[in-house]
Amino acid sequence: MKQLAVHLANGFEETEAITIIDVLRRAGLNVQTVSVTDSKTVTGAHQVPIVADSLFDEVDYHGIDAILLPGGMPGAKNLSEHQGLREQILQFNQANKVLGAICAAPLVFGDLGILEGKEAVCYPGFEKELHGARVLKESVCVSGHIITSRGVGTALQFALKLVEELVGKEKADQLAQAMLVE
């Protein structure tokens, strides 16, 4: 079973995080929520606290198949400032492991220079943060092992695309049908 890590920083977008976690778990994937703060309780952009499964330093990234980042502000900025997460993302990128980010969070990838020559999408107004990327206007963009999405309104599409990339189109289609996604 694939192991996925959804990273949470104070100020994350709650709908994006919960949608990703929920859909991936429905797909039968092992999703671990990871706090990049010094507490397992992380507070979202709309003051909704979520209790993460693990603190960053407790995670063995050798067993993780994908790093996923919900957006929100200042959550995306806080993710970008976490040195340990930055190092893991660079290692995953070098190994061509799945990296996913939605809303403002693709700025983390842009700041690290890993979008150079790739296609990507983000929340409107953050395009300048996607250094070196060809920025598209699609809801979800897959460019090699990097998957990006535009925002809270595209969270379900993003999560289903992650399922498609990690498990297969058949499973993504089954989930979409069961959840009445048209």
C-alpha positions, 0 to 999 in steps of 0.5 A, a space after each residue: 500500500 502506498 504511503 503518503 504524507 500530507 504536510 500541515 503548517 499553521 494557516 493551511 487551507 482546511 478544505 484542501 487538506 481534508 479533501 485530499 486526506 479523505 479522498 486518498 483514504 477512500 482510495 485505500 491509501 495510507 495517508 499520514 498527516 504531518 505537522 511541521 510545527 512543534 505541536 501535533 495540533 495545527 490551526 488552519 487559515 480559518 481557525 480550524 484546529 486539526 490534530 496531525 498523526 505525526 510531527 515532522 521529525 517522527 516521519 521516516 521518509 524512506 517509506 513515503 511515496 508522495 509528499 503533498 502540500 495543501 495551500 492557504 496562507 500563511 500555511 504555504 509560506 510556513 511550509 516553504 520556510 521549513 528547512 527539513 521539508 525543503 530537503 525532503 522535497 528536493 530528495 523526492 524530486 531527485 528520485 522522481 517521487 510524487 510531489 503534489 501541491 495546491 493553491 498557494 503551495 506550489 510556491 514551495 516547489 517554485 522557491 526550490 527551483 524544481 518547476 524549471 521547465 515544467 508546467 504548473 498551476 496555482 492560485 491566481 496571483 502566485 504565478 510569479 512564485 512558480 520560477 521557471 514553470 510554464 504556468 497554465 490555467 487548468 484546474 489540475 496539472 500533471 507535469 512528470 511526477 509533480 502535480 499542482 492544482 489551483 485552489 479550494 474549488 479544485 481540491 476534489 479534482 486534485 485529490 482524484 488526479 492524485 488517486 489516478 496517478 498513484 493507483 490508477 484511472 479505474 479507481 479514480 473513476 470508481 471514487 468519482 462515481 461513488 462521490 457523485 462527481 460529474 
